[in-house]
Amino acid sequence: MPLMGLIAVALIAFSLVWPQGQGDRSWGPFGHTPVQQTPEMKARIQREKDAAARRDAAAKKAVETVGQMQQ
């Protein structure tokens, strides 16, 4: 039983520093800025969102045009 407790404590300590995953940066000197939080990636994500919004608007306009032609 004490061995299981020691393993649990070791795993908890390990989880504090590795892996940090895709969320916030690990505390203290550990970890690095997550890829999604870098300025380059934020700009890329915004460009993808904008492109998706433009495609959505174009598709809605096409549907409206087809609906008006059928009337």
Backbone as a printed PyTorch tensor [residue, N CA C, xyz], in Angstrom:
tensor([[[  0.8110,  -1.1950,   0.0000],
         [  0.0000,   0.0000,   0.0000],
         [  0.8630,   1.2710,   0.0000]],

        [[  1.9250,   1.3190,   0.8090],
         [  2.7760,   2.5180,   0.7710],
         [  3.3990,   2.7420,  -0.6120]],

        [[  3.7010,   1.6490,  -1.3110],
         [  4.2640,   1.7790,  -2.6550],
         [  3.2570,   2.4340,  -3.6040]],

        [[  1.9880,   2.0580,  -3.4590],
         [  0.9450,   2.6730,  -4.2990],
         [  0.8220,   4.1600,  -3.9980]],

        [[  0.9310,   4.5480,  -2.7420],
         [  0.8770,   5.9520,  -2.3650],
         [  2.0510,   6.7210,  -2.9470]],

        [[  3.2320,   6.1320,  -2.9090],
         [  4.4270,   6.7600,  -3.4680],
         [  4.2930,   6.9200,  -4.9840]],

        [[  3.7680,   5.9010,  -5.6290],
         [  3.5370,   5.9820,  -7.0740],
         [  2.5340,   7.0890,  -7.3880]],

        [[  1.4750,   7.1850,  -6.5990],
         [  0.4680,   8.2220,  -6.8260],
         [  1.0670,   9.6140,  -6.6850]],

        [[  1.8710,   9.8230,  -5.6510],
         [  2.5170,  11.1210,  -5.4410],
         [  3.4670,  11.4250,  -6.6000]],

        [[  4.2190,  10.4350,  -7.0420],
         [  5.1460,  10.6340,  -8.1600],
         [  4.3980,  10.9910,  -9.4350]],

        [[  3.2800,  10.3230,  -9.6840],
         [  2.4920,  10.6260, -10.8890],
         [  1.8820,  12.0200, -10.8210]],

        [[  1.4350,  12.4280,  -9.6610],
         [  0.8870,  13.7770,  -9.5090],
         [  1.9780,  14.8080,  -9.7450]],

        [[  3.1550,  14.5950,  -9.1870],
         [  4.2740,  15.5170,  -9.4040],
         [  4.6500,  15.5490, -10.8800]],

        [[  4.6610,  14.4090, -11.5110],
         [  4.9850,  14.3320, -12.9380],
         [  3.9500,  15.0720, -13.7700]],

        [[  2.6830,  14.9760, -13.4010],
         [  1.6190,  15.6320, -14.1690],
         [  1.7000,  17.1500, -14.0750]],

        [[  2.3630,  17.6780, -13.0620],
         [  2.5060,  19.1240, -12.9350],
         [  3.4530,  19.6960, -13.9780]],

        [[  4.3440,  18.8790, -14.4890],
         [  5.3500,  19.3910, -15.4200],
         [  5.2810,  18.7700, -16.8060]],

        [[  4.6810,  17.6040, -16.9650],
         [  4.6750,  16.9470, -18.2670],
         [  3.4720,  16.0600, -18.3920]],

        [[  2.7370,  16.0200, -19.4570],
         [  2.7930,  17.0000, -20.5290],
         [  1.9070,  18.1890, -20.1840]],

        [[  2.1920,  19.3080, -20.7290],
         [  1.3630,  20.4630, -20.4480],
         [  0.1140,  20.4700, -21.3120]],

        [[  0.1050,  19.6990, -22.3760],
         [ -1.0660,  19.6120, -23.2240],
         [ -1.2640,  20.8530, -24.0690]],

        [[ -2.4770,  21.0880, -24.4510],
         [ -2.7890,  22.1980, -25.3410],
         [ -3.3530,  23.4020, -24.6030]],

        [[ -3.3970,  23.3520, -23.3110],
         [ -3.9930,  24.4290, -22.5170],
         [ -2.9860,  25.4810, -22.1010]],

        [[ -3.0970,  25.9280, -20.8800],
         [ -2.2240,  26.9730, -20.3690],
         [ -0.8080,  26.4600, -20.1790]],

        [[  0.1050,  27.4150, -20.1120],
         [  1.5190,  27.1000, -19.9090],
         [  1.7090,  26.5050, -18.5220]],

        [[  2.6240,  25.5610, -18.4330],
         [  2.9500,  24.9860, -17.1320],
         [  3.5510,  26.0580, -16.2370]],

        [[  3.4100,  25.9060, -14.9420],
         [  3.8800,  26.9070, -13.9910],
         [  5.3960,  26.9240, -13.9130]],

        [[  5.9060,  27.9980, -13.4110],
         [  7.3340,  28.1380, -13.1200],
         [  8.2240,  27.9780, -14.3400]],

        [[  9.3510,  27.3330, -14.1350],
         [ 10.3130,  27.2130, -15.2330],
         [  9.9850,  26.0930, -16.2170]],

        [[  8.8990,  25.4070, -15.9900],
         [  8.5700,  24.2610, -16.8240],
         [  7.7140,  24.6850, -18.0010]],

        [[  7.7580,  23.9040, -19.0330],
         [  6.8710,  24.0810, -20.1660],
         [  7.2710,  25.2160, -21.0840]],

        [[  6.3920,  25.4780, -22.0270],
         [  6.5810,  26.5280, -23.0100],
         [  5.2090,  27.0480, -23.4100]],

        [[  5.1880,  28.1310, -24.1570],
         [  3.9090,  28.6870, -24.6010],
         [  3.2600,  27.6890, -25.5570]],

        [[  2.0100,  27.3020, -25.3080],
         [  1.3350,  26.3700, -26.2040],
         [  1.2630,  26.9250, -27.6250]],

        [[  1.3070,  26.0440, -28.5900],
         [  1.3210,  26.4350, -29.9990],
         [  0.1210,  27.3240, -30.3290]],

        [[ -1.0510,  27.0100, -29.7830],
         [ -2.2510,  27.7790, -30.0960],
         [ -2.1970,  29.1940, -29.5500]],

        [[ -1.2860,  29.4920, -28.6430],
         [ -1.2210,  30.8160, -28.0520],
         [ -0.1200,  31.6760, -28.6700]],

        [[  0.5970,  31.1570, -29.6640],
         [  1.6190,  31.9640, -30.3200],
         [  0.9370,  32.9410, -31.2730]],

        [[  1.5210,  34.1120, -31.4950],
         [  0.8980,  35.1040, -32.3900],
         [  0.6750,  34.5620, -33.8070]],

        [[  1.6170,  33.7650, -34.3100],
         [  1.4620,  33.2210, -35.6590],
         [  0.2480,  32.3070, -35.7510]],

        [[  0.0860,  31.4540, -34.7560],
         [ -1.0330,  30.5110, -34.7820],
         [ -2.3560,  31.2350, -34.5560]],

        [[ -2.3590,  32.2560, -33.6830],
         [ -3.5840,  33.0200, -33.4740],
         [ -4.0160,  33.6940, -34.7730]],

        [[ -3.0510,  34.2380, -35.5250],
         [ -3.3680,  34.8740, -36.8060],
         [ -3.8990,  33.8440, -37.7920]],

        [[ -3.2880,  32.6670, -37.8210],
         [ -3.7410,  31.6150, -38.7440],
         [ -5.1590,  31.1620, -38.3920]],

        [[ -5.4330,  30.9950, -37.1090],
         [ -6.7710,  30.5870, -36.6750],
         [ -7.7990,  31.6390, -37.0700]],

        [[ -7.4430,  32.9210, -36.9030],
         [ -8.3680,  33.9990, -37.2720],
         [ -8.6180,  34.0060, -38.7770]],

        [[ -7.5660,  33.7930, -39.5780],
         [ -7.7460,  33.7330, -41.0370],
         [ -8.6750,  32.5870, -41.4200]],

        [[ -8.5190,  31.4340, -40.7730],
         [ -9.3870,  30.2910, -41.0670],
         [-10.8380,  30.5860, -40.6790]],

        [[-11.0320,  31.2610, -39.5480],
         [-12.3930,  31.6300, -39.1340],
         [-13.0210,  32.5890, -40.1330]],

        [[-12.2340,  33.5750, -40.5790],
         [-12.7380,  34.5390, -41.5530],
         [-13.1000,  33.8630, -42.8660]],

        [[-12.2530,  32.9480, -43.3250],
         [-12.5250,  32.2290, -44.5650],
         [-13.7920,  31.3750, -44.4290]],

        [[-13.9560,  30.7400, -43.2930],
         [-15.1560,  29.9230, -43.0690],
         [-16.4050,  30.8030, -43.0590]],

        [[-16.3120,  31.9920, -42.4690],
         [-17.4570,  32.9070, -42.4450],
         [-17.7990,  33.3630, -43.8610]],

        [[-16.7680,  33.6370, -44.6790],
         [-17.0220,  34.0410, -46.0670],
         [-17.6780,  32.9100, -46.8570]],

        [[-17.1980,  31.6770, -46.6780],
         [-17.8130,  30.5270, -47.3630],
         [-19.2550,  30.3440, -46.9290]],

        [[-19.5200,  30.5220, -45.6450],
         [-20.8750,  30.3790, -45.1250],
         [-21.7970,  31.4360, -45.7260]],

        [[-21.3210,  32.6680, -45.7810],
         [-22.1290,  33.7450, -46.3540],
         [-22.3870,  33.4920, -47.8320]],

        [[-21.3840,  33.0200, -48.5640],
         [-21.5610,  32.7380, -49.9950],
         [-22.5660,  31.6060, -50.1990]],

        [[-22.5100,  30.5800, -49.3450],
         [-23.4520,  29.4700, -49.4700],
         [-24.8740,  29.9300, -49.1770]],

        [[-25.0500,  30.7710, -48.1520],
         [-26.3850,  31.2840, -47.8440],
         [-26.9250,  32.1290, -48.9830]],

        [[-26.0630,  32.9500, -49.5760],
         [-26.4790,  33.7850, -50.6960],
         [-26.8770,  32.9190, -51.8900]],

        [[-26.1320,  31.8470, -52.1470],
         [-26.4570,  30.9450, -53.2480],
         [-27.8050,  30.2720, -53.0240]],

        [[-28.0640,  29.8730, -51.7920],
         [-29.3500,  29.2390, -51.4830],
         [-30.4900,  30.2400, -51.6750]],

        [[-30.2910,  31.4680, -51.2320],
         [-31.3170,  32.4960, -51.4140],
         [-31.5690,  32.7540, -52.9010]],

        [[-30.5090,  32.7990, -53.6900],
         [-30.6380,  33.0410, -55.1270],
         [-31.4160,  31.9100, -55.7800]],

        [[-31.1170,  30.6810, -55.4390],
         [-31.8320,  29.5380, -56.0090],
         [-33.2890,  29.5910, -55.5740]],

        [[-33.5600,  29.9450, -54.3340],
         [-34.9280,  30.0360, -53.8400],
         [-35.7310,  31.1100, -54.5670]],

        [[-35.0880,  32.2370, -54.8730],
         [-35.7690,  33.3070, -55.6020],
         [-36.0220,  32.9110, -57.0380]],

        [[-35.1360,  32.1290, -57.6580],
         [-35.3050,  31.7110, -59.0430],
         [-36.4390,  30.7160, -59.1730]],

        [[-36.7040,  29.9450, -58.1340],
         [-37.7490,  28.9310, -58.1990],
         [-39.1320,  29.5360, -57.9870]],

        [[-39.1990,  30.7420, -57.4740],
         [-40.5120,  31.3370, -57.1940],
         [-41.0960,  31.9710, -58.4000]]])
